[in-house]
């Protein structure tokens, strides 16, 4: 499909630079294409009203790491400042990363990252072009994790980081209530709206919450630069659904419950693990699934998600789920109604297209 079909104009003032407090006070646009009232203005606290006993919410329990690092490349007597965003761990001591100034990097170059008293020198193993490199660290495992924690800054998306620097508040704001397993370089933002009170209200409704893990990579949020969706290459992300969770999800659906994906990351992992018959299998692998209109959803019945960037793979995904014309109308309504957009913004609850 033509990528320009997924474009829209967003006034800059609609981009949220901080989350609303408390988190569950965020607005929620309910999008139900087959309903007599296809658009409803509600809040996240109303979410339980749209759930049924026996439904099961699926959240992504990945934890964001401080993946933005600043360093100096050395080659002989020449030096250059380099900023990298780690986006996918390849091995115990190796990461793929996007680098500002990547054209300056060659195989064998050394980049010294420093913050305070912590200094770690890495080697450039490969320059893949288009700003992406492979970095080898002299540390591995938990030692490397601790070094990244000491060296890095929270990897806020560019539409926020371009307007203000990350600060200590973001260390809490950019983690969800479910964040456990370290490895993401972007937050599963639909989960940012959840509070203990909302969890209690959902449980009182007779609805379970299941947890899966997808380590979100920065590539997921990059705009599509190709003119046609078929020419776009997705970056792979690692995910896991254990056997017990898969069995719970299948049992809930077999009993008439709905699977409600909290976030596009949860949906992408569920659809990657689903069989053609709609059963969810245990999964532990990378996925580079790219969902565009025409895709037939197998595992997910409802989707809670934030508002996404124009021309992004995520806006294509929601257009596939609820219909392109429906989502164009929903976003037009949201902009006119002063909804807050993107990672720290408001949410929408999407029902599938008929």
Phi, psi and omega per residue, in radians:
X1 nan 2.703 3.089
X2 -1.212 2.290 -3.099
X3 -1.185 -0.518 -3.107
X4 -1.169 -0.224 3.042
X5 -1.155 -0.346 -3.077
X6 -1.830 0.325 -3.140
X7 -1.640 2.648 3.020
X8 -2.805 2.794 -3.139
X9 -1.681 2.258 3.122
X10 -2.131 2.096 3.068
X11 -1.054 2.360 -3.090
X12 -0.974 -0.528 -3.107
X13 -1.234 -0.179 3.094
X14 -1.428 -0.178 -3.127
X15 -1.445 2.106 -3.116
X16 -1.368 2.249 3.117
X17 -1.718 -0.254 3.046
X18 -2.471 2.618 3.060
X19 -1.285 2.701 3.050
X20 -1.273 2.588 3.142
X21 -2.087 2.244 -0.078
X22 -1.262 2.878 -3.004
X23 -1.070 -0.637 -3.069
X24 -1.437 0.160 3.012
X25 -1.516 -0.050 3.133
X26 -1.077 2.660 3.105
X27 -1.361 2.759 3.132
X28 -2.443 2.039 3.071
X29 -1.559 2.044 3.118
X30 -1.555 2.131 -3.086
X31 -1.998 1.925 -3.094
X32 -2.246 1.571 -2.994
X33 -0.979 -0.581 -3.072
X34 -1.592 0.034 -3.063
X35 -1.560 2.655 3.014
X36 -1.074 -0.416 3.072
X37 -2.065 1.454 -2.979
X38 -1.192 -0.371 3.130
X39 -2.245 2.171 3.087
X40 -2.229 2.323 3.101
X41 -1.588 1.944 -3.129
X42 -2.322 -2.921 3.048
X43 -2.207 2.908 3.127
X44 -1.027 -0.579 3.131
X45 -1.096 -0.322 3.111
X46 -1.475 -0.076 -3.074
X47 -0.902 -0.787 -3.130
X48 -0.999 -0.477 -3.141
X49 -1.123 -0.393 -3.081
X50 -1.767 0.106 3.115
X51 -1.867 2.749 3.132
X52 -2.074 2.599 3.010
X53 -0.955 2.327 -3.091
X54 1.724 -0.281 3.019
X55 -1.163 2.829 3.094
X56 -2.423 2.133 3.091
X57 -1.483 2.445 3.132
X58 -2.064 2.050 -3.118
X59 -1.961 2.708 3.101
X60 -1.683 2.067 -3.057
X61 -1.701 0.427 3.062
X62 -1.189 2.704 3.132
X63 -2.081 2.312 -3.112
X64 -1.311 2.360 3.054
X65 -1.771 2.730 3.113
X66 -1.327 1.406 -2.872
X67 -1.552 -0.029 -3.136
X68 -1.637 2.056 -3.060
X69 -2.122 2.497 3.071
X70 -2.003 2.392 -3.114
X71 -2.683 -3.039 -3.140
X72 -2.219 2.175 3.062
X73 -1.484 2.326 3.102
X74 -2.057 2.286 3.031
X75 -2.478 1.752 -3.031
X76 1.165 -2.185 3.119
X77 -1.633 -0.054 -3.082
X78 -1.584 2.434 3.127
X79 -2.293 2.650 3.104
X80 -2.647 2.458 3.097
X81 -1.306 2.406 -3.119
X82 -2.339 2.381 2.988
X83 -2.056 2.293 -3.140
X84 -2.160 2.659 3.011
X85 -2.120 1.860 3.072
X86 -1.067 2.360 -3.126
X87 -2.305 -0.305 3.083
X88 -2.741 2.157 3.096
X89 -1.360 2.254 -3.090
X90 -1.735 -0.652 3.121
X91 -2.647 -3.011 -3.074
X92 -0.972 -0.617 -3.051
X93 -2.230 0.318 -3.032
X94 -2.288 2.346 3.112
X95 -2.259 2.515 2.842
X96 -1.520 2.546 -3.055
X97 -2.597 2.662 2.931
X98 -1.632 2.388 -3.050
X99 -2.234 2.286 2.929
X100 -1.348 2.244 -3.047
X101 1.488 0.386 -3.068
X102 -1.107 -0.485 3.128
X103 -1.086 -0.377 3.126
X104 -1.422 -0.148 -3.007
X105 -1.689 2.371 3.089
X106 -2.224 2.761 3.078
X107 -0.986 2.325 -3.137
X108 1.648 -0.208 3.086
X109 -1.125 2.676 3.067
X110 -1.933 2.335 3.028
X111 -2.066 2.158 3.102
X112 -1.746 2.036 3.090
X113 -1.690 2.346 -3.124
X114 -2.458 2.415 2.982
X115 -2.615 2.048 -3.051
X116 1.094 -2.244 -3.114
X117 -1.578 -0.031 -3.096
X118 -1.626 2.179 3.110
X119 -2.286 2.256 3.078
X120 -2.363 2.209 3.110
X121 -1.723 2.272 3.129
X122 -2.034 2.808 3.104
X123 -1.974 2.413 3.060
X124 -1.410 1.972 3.132
X125 -1.483 -0.538 -3.063
X126 -2.800 2.513 2.968
X127 -1.998 1.943 -3.048
X128 -1.481 -0.117 -3.026
X129 1.481 2.991 -3.129
X130 0.944 0.553 3.032
X131 1.443 0.138 -3.068
X132 -1.948 2.370 -3.129
X133 -2.344 2.887 3.008
X134 -1.958 2.257 -3.087
X135 -2.069 2.362 3.049
X136 -1.898 2.201 -3.129
X137 -1.730 2.664 3.109
X138 -1.376 -0.037 3.123
X139 -2.069 2.841 3.103
X140 -2.493 2.935 3.029
X141 0.998 -2.375 -3.088
X142 -1.135 -0.539 3.103
X143 -1.120 -0.724 3.106
X144 -1.194 -0.683 3.099
X145 -0.996 -0.793 -3.131
X146 -1.153 -0.658 3.127
X147 -1.139 -0.718 3.118
X148 -1.128 -0.699 3.092
X149 -1.032 -0.664 -3.118
X150 -1.347 -0.575 -3.017
X151 -1.578 -0.544 -2.866
X152 -1.611 2.912 3.014
X153 -2.069 2.708 3.141
X154 -1.052 2.273 -3.025
X155 -1.473 1.206 3.098
X156 -1.065 2.530 3.095
X157 -1.032 2.696 -3.053
X158 -1.025 -0.605 -3.094
X159 -1.184 -0.290 2.986
X160 -1.723 -0.864 -3.073
X161 -1.088 -0.446 3.113
X162 -1.298 -0.207 -3.109
X163 -1.955 -0.336 3.083
X164 -2.827 2.645 3.110
X165 -1.336 2.699 3.011
X166 -1.133 2.560 3.141
X167 -2.414 -3.064 -3.068
X168 -1.075 -0.563 3.141
X169 -1.104 -0.609 -3.141
X170 -1.143 -0.429 3.122
X171 -1.059 -0.518 3.050
X172 -1.652 -0.761 -3.047
X173 -1.092 -0.572 -3.029
X174 -1.667 0.298 3.004
X175 -2.082 2.481 3.116
X176 -1.513 2.930 3.082
X177 -1.068 -0.403 -3.054
X178 -1.744 0.030 -2.999
X179 -1.128 2.032 -3.116
X180 -2.278 -0.960 -2.963
X181 -1.605 1.987 -3.086
X182 -1.144 2.465 3.034
X183 2.691 -0.258 -3.135
X184 -1.458 2.623 3.038
X185 -2.023 0.176 2.982
X186 -2.639 2.546 -3.075
X187 -1.364 2.552 2.924
X188 -1.341 1.573 -2.767
X189 -1.206 -0.423 3.111
X190 -1.089 -0.533 3.139
X191 -1.296 -0.252 -3.128
X192 -1.137 -0.315 -3.102
X193 -1.414 -0.180 -2.995
X194 -1.440 2.468 3.089
X195 -2.264 2.865 3.052
X196 -0.979 -0.654 3.137
X197 -1.124 -0.706 3.118
X198 -1.163 -0.710 3.082
X199 -1.025 -0.737 3.139
X200 -1.111 -0.739 -3.140
X201 -1.147 -0.645 3.115
X202 -1.161 -0.759 3.110
X203 -1.099 -0.676 3.133
X204 -1.140 -0.384 3.111
X205 -1.401 -0.108 -3.096
X206 1.461 0.477 -3.089
X207 -2.010 2.290 3.098
X208 -1.529 2.790 2.984
X209 -2.094 2.160 3.086
X210 -1.909 2.597 -3.096
X211 -2.043 2.328 3.016
X212 -2.263 3.022 -3.061
X213 -2.255 2.139 2.920
X214 -2.296 2.046 3.132
X215 -1.369 1.776 -3.008
X216 -1.184 2.281 3.091
X217 -1.788 2.720 -3.114
X218 -1.128 -0.426 -3.117
X219 -1.085 -0.472 -3.134
X220 -1.051 -0.556 -3.020
X221 -1.725 0.044 3.139
X222 -1.248 2.467 3.062
X223 -1.156 2.625 3.119
X224 -1.429 2.077 -3.081
X225 -1.572 -0.314 3.132
X226 -1.247 2.796 3.096
X227 -1.441 -0.389 -3.121
X228 -2.250 2.474 -3.089
X229 -1.059 -0.505 -3.106
X230 -1.149 -0.347 -3.119
X231 -1.595 -0.012 -3.095
X232 -1.545 2.403 3.098
X233 -1.888 2.120 3.097
X234 -1.417 2.548 3.009
X235 -1.492 2.407 -3.097
X236 -1.302 2.595 3.081
X237 -2.340 2.567 -3.108
X238 -1.610 2.375 3.133
X239 -2.463 2.833 -3.141
X240 -2.583 2.347 2.939
X241 -2.204 2.065 -3.107
X242 -1.379 2.906 -3.037
X243 -1.104 -0.668 -3.129
X244 -1.120 -0.748 3.141
X245 -1.178 -0.726 3.094
X246 -1.025 -0.739 3.140
X247 -1.131 -0.714 3.116
X248 -1.071 -0.752 -3.117
X249 -1.152 -0.777 3.134
X250 -1.128 -0.680 3.132
X251 -1.156 -0.706 3.136
X252 -1.101 -0.752 -3.125
X253 -1.210 -0.682 3.127
X254 -1.099 -0.498 3.139
X255 -1.512 0.065 3.106
X256 1.742 0.006 3.094
X257 -1.364 2.831 3.115
X258 -1.831 2.561 3.016
X259 -1.612 2.087 -3.122
X260 -1.908 1.910 3.132
X261 -1.404 2.175 3.040
X262 -1.621 1.669 3.129
X263 1.748 2.649 3.105
X264 -1.169 -0.464 3.129
X265 -1.191 -0.737 3.068
X266 -1.084 -0.760 -3.138
X267 -1.078 -0.773 -3.089
X268 -1.103 -0.669 3.134
X269 -1.238 -0.740 3.108
X270 -1.061 -0.756 3.136
X271 -1.212 -0.535 3.084
X272 -1.188 -0.550 -3.080
X273 -1.581 -0.194 -3.035
X274 -1.382 2.495 3.022
X275 -1.430 2.990 3.128
X276 -1.057 -0.481 -3.132
X277 -1.484 -0.024 3.103
X278 1.612 0.064 3.054
X279 -1.372 2.481 3.118
X280 -1.682 2.110 -3.133
X281 -1.682 2.686 2.979
X282 -0.965 2.550 -3.015
X283 -2.524 2.352 3.027
X284 -2.666 1.575 -2.999
X285 -2.978 3.140 3.004
X286 -1.533 2.645 3.021
X287 -2.346 2.465 3.045
X288 -2.247 0.585 -3.092
X289 -1.054 2.378 -3.106
X290 -2.190 1.936 -3.022
X291 -1.842 2.111 3.119
X292 -2.276 2.889 3.133
X293 -0.897 2.394 -3.035
X294 1.885 -0.328 3.095
X295 -1.187 2.420 3.096
X296 -1.749 1.981 -3.103
X297 -1.276 2.398 -3.040
X298 -1.954 -0.490 -2.921
X299 -2.098 -0.303 -2.949
X300 -2.040 2.347 -3.102
X301 -1.847 -0.526 3.078
X302 -2.443 2.703 -3.122
X303 -2.386 2.142 2.968
X304 -1.729 2.174 -3.070
X305 -2.666 2.849 3.050
X306 -1.485 -3.100 3.077
X307 -1.556 2.422 -2.922
X308 -1.961 2.902 -3.123
X309 -1.160 2.566 3.004
X310 -1.116 2.604 3.093
X311 1.074 0.329 -3.125
X312 -1.687 2.758 3.096
X313 -1.112 -0.457 -3.121
X314 -1.311 -0.652 3.046
X315 -1.191 -0.595 3.041
X316 -1.088 -0.687 -3.141
X317 -1.111 -0.826 -3.114
X318 -1.191 -0.538 3.049
X319 -1.161 -0.611 3.068
X320 -1.174 -0.618 -3.058
X321 -1.322 -0.840 -3.034
X322 -1.915 -0.105 -3.124
X323 1.820 2.375 -3.077
X324 -1.104 -0.840 -3.127
X325 -1.106 -0.663 3.106
X326 -1.071 -0.800 -3.094
X327 -1.274 -0.560 3.038
X328 -1.088 -0.740 3.111
X329 -1.184 -0.675 3.135
X330 -1.117 -0.761 -3.134
X331 -1.199 -0.637 3.086
X332 -1.091 -0.747 3.093
X333 -1.111 -0.767 -3.106
X334 -1.092 -0.723 3.132
X335 -1.141 -0.772 -3.129
X336 -1.184 -0.443 -3.088
X337 -1.723 0.216 3.036
X338 1.137 0.575 2.976
X339 -1.154 2.644 3.122
X340 -1.653 2.332 -2.963
X341 -1.834 2.751 2.969
X342 1.318 -2.731 -2.867
X343 -0.974 -0.751 -3.126
X344 -1.684 0.245 -3.036
X345 -1.686 -2.784 -3.098
X346 -1.462 -3.101 -3.031
X347 -2.210 2.954 2.956
X348 -2.402 2.533 3.092
X349 -1.854 1.981 -2.999
X350 -1.804 2.241 2.931
X351 -1.657 2.678 -3.085
X352 -1.277 2.727 3.028
X353 -1.123 2.599 -3.140
X354 -1.006 nan nan
